[in-house]
Amino acid sequence: MALDSAKKQEIVAKYRRTENDTGSCEVQIALLSERISQLTEHLKTFTKDHASRLGLLKLVGQRRRLMKYFKRTDKDAYLKLVTDLGIRDNI
């Protein structure tokens, strides 16, 4: 279920702040969002895959905590990222 390296590099290149940035909040939230969407599509097909469902819930919680921190530290960039990714702002 992990992202392939080409897709991961594409996401990192789109959301990074500087040339060598791979760990900023924007990048992490974008990568988690991509994995969440892949797992959601997987679970639409395989409805009884409870192990993947648990992993999905953990990823959603991790993304939620990151988004909460990011909103607290840089509200303007947070709002831009949320609209760009199409995520609801319910934090």
Residue pairs with C-beta under 8 A, 6 or more apart in sequence:
1 35
1 38
1 39
1 42
1 52
1 55
2 35
3 11
3 31
3 34
3 35
3 38
7 34
8 31
11 27
11 30
11 31
11 34
12 21
12 22
12 27
12 31
14 30
15 24
15 26
15 27
15 30
15 81
16 22
16 24
16 26
16 27
17 24
17 26
21 27
25 66
25 69
25 70
25 73
25 74
26 70
26 77
26 81
28 66
29 63
29 66
29 67
29 70
29 81
29 85
30 81
30 85
32 59
32 62
32 63
32 66
33 63
33 85
33 87
35 59
36 56
36 59
36 60
36 63
39 52
39 55
39 56
39 59
40 56
42 49
42 52
43 49
43 52
43 53
43 56
46 52
64 91
67 78
67 82
67 87
67 91
68 91
70 77
70 78
70 81
71 78
71 91
79 89
81 87
82 88
82 89
